[in-house]
């Protein structure tokens, strides 16, 4: 097949960081091409060059056989290149229709144009089986529905080459299957898809060819039918990956967290949490499994002090948390941290880091008081030294405390957040989606650290949509559906079918 895209000796440097080094490979027209590698391997940088966000320092880029110098995303779109980013580029308080039209309004007569576009989009949705409410606001849609909006936007703009950056990182299994059906239909129509993913089983299931990057370079390009998950993992990391991590015996200690009759309603008086009851003891990992949007996020936010429940009681080590009688949650997260609750949020960019701050400054967030002396002054030399130790301990690359955290890959940002929260030595660690968008080597590292904390006696509440992650880490599994706990299983009783039924609202009994 002729090439839709051809990279030839592409290099790109950001200061001291060599993101891409002499990258060369081609992508066949009408194929689904996988691009895999560890966080920081240079995948997203390379795709950003193709989409016009960055310009290569050297090398040539061909699109449909022609050498192109793509200087902007507008130029990429004009060439038929579309990109769905890991963090969606949508305006949350606007409708689906307006988001699709944004930047392609076609003149000032918006009412007439909107009607025409709406009719076109309804045809596209029917053709590709995209279940999207064009009149819904983005903020009211699930993550899976928002991703369908991004894909709809690219179809509307006539993308023939579609780049998907970690498209299944926040999707359920059902949403992933629906997405893959759309991608196969794209392929049948002669379109080219470039799929960046850390989920190797999905890469093997959907792609025709896979390119593996490590340290900014291409280490292999193989036909998908001729490789295995273990081989790809070894190519990505440069060493074999442990499939079963060691863990100590399960001997839970005293009760650290007790949640009783917790309830929460939204502004429309719809129950988000319904009489939630559970406990966590020292030396155990309790995992909450469930499809996103069933109350897990709201539960984590309440336990971290980010919002108040409508009813119920929460005890930490036998003492009530100060939530009763409060009118709002102002200042509550800081109080909870001082009481010994650390929080790794589900959305690191929204809730865990400040993108414009340095890595060192981000390791201070929420813990400035601990770093200050009795006069309220911070010893930044000591903070810098400790930050360097954390970057080494958590294998953050590049290990540069002064680098803006936005320049790190998502997995390395996640390791910085984990390092900051674990370094606080909390009594209770709340972890939301710890390996979302993270490569297989980093997953192994994060899992090993969580299990070591559990073995050292820490109480950990884990929220994950990845059932394999739940199986690997949990001592006890709680399943949530519709804002309530529909069942509990010991890790030894793990059964994907039973958990799936509970996730669908069928109670264990």
Phi, psi and omega in degrees: 000142173296160183274135171279322180222139176223119176263135179226109177052047179283127176230145178209130180237141171242098183060239181277353185264120175269097186285319177230140181225106176050051182280125180222122169188167181233159182234122185288145175297143176068027180237165170252113187249122179273142176232113186234161180162166178294164172302131181088008181283345178107007183296306184294324177299315180299316180291329176291330174292317178297325183269000174089006177288320178240158171249137179293146175287329179201166181102171179235154181231127177247138174237121183053038175088354182251136176291129182233142172248091188274109187262352182201164176294329177298320178294321178295316179298320179298333178273002180085024179256128177235152181223129173255111186281158177300319174256112192300145179260067183235149176268113194293329183266013176250160180285167175301312182302314182292327177294320179293322182283338187302123182088353178222044186291328176077025177128186185267347182273075190291326183298312179294317181297319181298319180296319179294315181296319179302316180296318179297317183292326178295324176294318179296316180299320179292319182295319185258009180054043178267110181276092183226130175272108186295336183265356180284149174278147183303319184296343180264001183262152173291167179299318179298319178294323178297323178294322177298326176297316179299317179293318177302320179299319181289322177296317180299327181269015172062042178289127174259340175239114186247122178260126178241116182260107181051056187291337184256009185300329184240017183259151172284170179299321180293319179293324177296316179299319179295320178298316182296326176299318178296317181296322178294323177294321174304311182298318179300331180272008176088006179280158181249133181240132174249117187248112173267123181204150173263354184269096187296323176301325179288321176302315180293330184280333192241337189267162174262326181215152182229132171252132182252129177245146176211127179061034178085001183238157173276125179255342178191148166229120187227153171290133185301323182293347184250014181228176180228167178298317181296321180293317179296318180298317179294320177297320181295314190263336182087009179200161175295146180260134178288128180270335179231114182271144180290144175217147180287172178296154182273101177229077183295149182257222184289159177288126180262317182236134176228118179248127185230122171054041184284132180223150180208136175238151176272186184297334179270011178067024175272134180291121173265327174229136183234104173046060181276128180227129173189170178220160176226136180252162176299142177077026175217153174250118175256122182253140174253117178256152179161160175291139180306142177094013180250023174108350183296318182296316180296322178297314178300318181296321178294314182293336178268358179085011183278340176208162182258142173282164175277333178204169177106178184221144177231128178243137173244116183052043175084358181245137180295135173285147188282073179245339183285134176083359179275148179266336178207177185261014181302126178080354184290319178303322179295319178297318181296321178297318180295332179280349176111025177250120176252152189221123171255102187292160178293321182251097187295322182289327181278320192241352190241336183226162169249112191301326183278350179277158175288166175302316180301314180297324179291332176288347178270338189306125179086348184232029181298323181298320181294330182274351184271151175275186186291345177264006178081012181261145182259130176275094186291336175295319178292320178297318179297319179296315180294322178299316178301321178295318180295318180297323177290314182298320183262010174055047178280132179233131354285149183274063183243103182299335185272352181287139174299136187293337179296340180275353175277154173293164181302319180294322178287327171300318180298321180292326176296315180296315178300316180299317179299314184287321180290325180297337179287351180052060183285164171278328180229128178248120176262124183231117179254121177046063190295336184240025178296123179069027186246143183286168188295325178291320178290324176303313179302316181295315180295316179299318181298320181292319179295319179293324178294321177295319177299316180294334179276358174106007180281147174268129185230129171253120183248130172245123182210142174269355181269109183294328178293326176292318177300314179299321185288331190247328194281142166270322175227146182239122171257138179247131180246142175208131178060030177083007178228160177275118185261357177176165178220137179227146168283155182302327180294339182260016182305128179213112185299325181293313179297317180296320178299320177295317178296321177297333177274002176103359179276120184288150182307321183293000000 
